[in-house]
Amino acid sequence: MSKLENTNNHKDVYSIWKEGMDNFYSTIEKSIPQFHQAATNLYQEYAKALNNASSSIVEIQREFATKAGIKSNLPEASISMIHDSAEKINKSLDVQTKMSIASIDAAQQNIKTWNENSSAFVNINKSIADSLVSPFNSKI
């Protein structure tokens, strides 16, 4: 068997390894939508749980105060402070969300750039390997 036949044989270690890796990454790509949906569902359920817990706590405190005869009226300055605090918290959450998305976008761009450059490095390494081997393979 010549060297050319050996490298074209689909039973060699490289072909088998490539086939395994192709299957591995195909499985990952197929799981991305499911992972995305699961993460989204988790985040939505978490937000709903926090909302329910907060609402329950407020209702329990309101009920206790009413039964105990505790007045819960607030002066206008306190109401304004609470509204201002809530607005600042919401703005802070918006900034945090934008920063997180920008970080994810930057990471994605870095991976994309690395991926594009890795193809060039593979071609360079292939050329180097060919030039190192070519003096020894005058005939294939």
C-alpha positions as CSV (number, residue, x, y, z in Angstrom):
1,M,0.0,0.0,0.0
2,S,1.5,3.4,-1.0
3,K,1.6,6.4,1.3
4,L,-1.2,8.1,-0.7
5,E,-3.5,5.1,-0.2
6,N,-2.7,5.1,3.5
7,T,-3.6,8.8,4.0
8,N,-6.8,8.4,2.0
9,N,-7.9,5.3,4.0
10,H,-10.9,6.4,6.0
11,K,-10.0,3.9,8.7
12,D,-6.9,5.8,9.8
13,V,-6.7,7.5,13.3
14,Y,-7.2,11.0,11.9
15,S,-10.4,10.1,10.0
16,I,-11.8,8.3,13.0
17,W,-10.8,11.1,15.3
18,K,-12.3,13.7,13.0
19,E,-15.5,11.7,12.7
20,G,-15.8,11.6,16.5
21,M,-15.1,15.3,16.9
22,D,-17.7,16.1,14.2
23,N,-20.3,14.1,16.0
24,F,-19.3,15.7,19.3
25,Y,-19.7,19.2,18.0
26,S,-22.9,18.4,16.1
27,T,-24.4,17.2,19.4
28,I,-23.3,20.4,21.1
29,E,-24.9,22.5,18.3
30,K,-28.1,20.6,18.6
31,S,-28.3,21.1,22.3
32,I,-27.8,24.9,22.2
33,P,-31.5,25.7,21.6
34,Q,-32.6,23.4,24.4
35,F,-30.0,24.9,26.8
36,H,-31.0,28.4,25.8
37,Q,-34.7,27.6,26.5
38,A,-33.9,25.9,29.8
39,A,-31.8,28.9,30.9
40,T,-34.5,31.3,29.8
41,N,-37.2,29.3,31.7
42,L,-35.0,29.2,34.8
43,Y,-34.5,32.9,34.8
44,Q,-38.2,33.6,34.2
45,E,-39.2,31.2,37.0
46,Y,-36.6,32.8,39.3
47,A,-37.9,36.3,38.6
48,K,-41.5,35.1,39.2
49,A,-40.5,33.5,42.5
50,L,-38.8,36.7,43.7
51,N,-41.8,38.7,42.7
52,N,-44.1,36.3,44.6
53,A,-41.9,36.3,47.7
54,S,-41.7,40.1,47.7
55,S,-45.5,40.4,47.3
56,S,-46.2,37.9,50.0
57,I,-43.9,39.6,52.4
58,V,-45.5,43.0,51.8
59,E,-49.0,41.5,52.2
60,I,-48.1,39.7,55.4
61,Q,-46.6,42.9,56.9
62,R,-49.7,44.9,55.7
63,E,-52.0,42.4,57.4
64,F,-50.0,42.4,60.6
65,A,-49.9,46.2,60.7
66,T,-53.6,46.4,60.1
67,K,-54.5,43.8,62.7
68,A,-52.1,45.4,65.2
69,G,-53.5,48.9,64.5
70,I,-50.2,50.2,63.3
71,K,-50.6,53.2,61.0
72,S,-48.7,52.8,57.7
73,N,-49.2,56.2,56.2
74,L,-45.9,57.8,55.0
75,P,-45.0,61.4,54.7
76,E,-44.6,62.7,51.2
77,A,-40.8,62.9,51.6
78,S,-40.6,59.2,52.4
79,I,-42.8,58.3,49.4
80,S,-40.6,60.4,47.1
81,M,-37.5,58.7,48.5
82,I,-38.9,55.3,47.9
83,H,-39.9,56.2,44.3
84,D,-36.5,57.7,43.6
85,S,-34.8,54.6,45.1
86,A,-36.9,52.3,42.9
87,E,-36.1,54.3,39.8
88,K,-32.4,54.3,40.6
89,I,-32.5,50.5,41.2
90,N,-34.3,50.0,37.8
91,K,-31.7,52.2,36.0
92,S,-28.9,50.2,37.7
93,L,-30.5,46.9,36.6
94,D,-30.8,48.3,33.1
95,V,-27.1,49.3,33.1
96,Q,-26.1,45.9,34.5
97,T,-28.1,44.2,31.8
98,K,-26.5,46.3,29.0
99,M,-23.0,45.6,30.4
100,S,-23.7,41.9,30.6
101,I,-24.9,41.8,27.0
102,A,-22.0,43.9,25.9
103,S,-19.6,41.5,27.7
104,I,-21.2,38.5,26.0
105,D,-21.1,40.2,22.6
106,A,-17.4,41.0,23.1
107,A,-16.7,37.4,24.1
108,Q,-18.6,36.2,21.1
109,Q,-16.6,38.5,18.8
110,N,-13.3,37.3,20.4
111,I,-14.2,33.7,19.8
112,K,-15.3,34.5,16.2
113,T,-12.0,36.3,15.6
114,W,-10.0,33.4,17.2
115,N,-12.0,30.9,15.0
116,E,-11.2,32.9,11.8
117,N,-7.6,33.2,12.7
118,S,-7.3,29.5,13.7
119,S,-8.0,28.6,10.0
120,A,-5.1,30.8,8.9
121,F,-2.9,29.1,11.5
122,V,-3.9,25.7,10.3
123,N,-3.0,26.6,6.8
124,I,0.4,28.0,7.9
125,N,1.1,24.9,10.0
126,K,0.1,22.7,7.0
127,S,2.5,24.6,4.7
128,I,5.3,24.2,7.3
129,A,4.6,20.5,7.7
130,D,4.5,20.1,3.9
131,S,7.8,21.9,3.5
132,L,9.4,19.8,6.2
133,V,8.2,16.5,4.7
134,S,8.6,17.3,1.0
135,P,12.4,16.7,0.8
136,F,11.9,13.2,2.1
137,N,9.0,12.4,-0.2
138,S,10.3,12.8,-3.7
139,K,7.7,10.4,-5.0
140,I,4.4,9.5,-3.5
